[in-house]
Amino acid sequence: MSSTVELVTLASIVPPLNHEVAGGFDAVVHGEQVRVRAVLERTVVVEHANAERSVVRKELCMVEESAVPFVPGNPSAGVGPRQWRRLPGKPPRV
């Protein structure tokens, strides 16, 4: 990650229509450089330098906007495959 590029929260990234944010890019969480492995609806799975993984909120994950990759979502369902809470047939939120 370049130190001259402004970082934004991952929560502020809006994917193109019928796409979702993919994993596999660098980020900063609480000042620590991490690798984003998976992006979920509200959280992110990150891998630390010691190879441990943890889950953090998107608001705490700072990224270079241009480094965030996108993958096609599921346009027939209206949402991406990782946003399972909104799909029919799944248990309601409690």
Helices and strands as residue ranges (DSSP letters): E 7-9, G 10-12, E 19-21, E 25-29, E 32-39, E 43-47, E 53-57, G 58-60, E 61-64, G 65-67, E 70-72, G 84-86
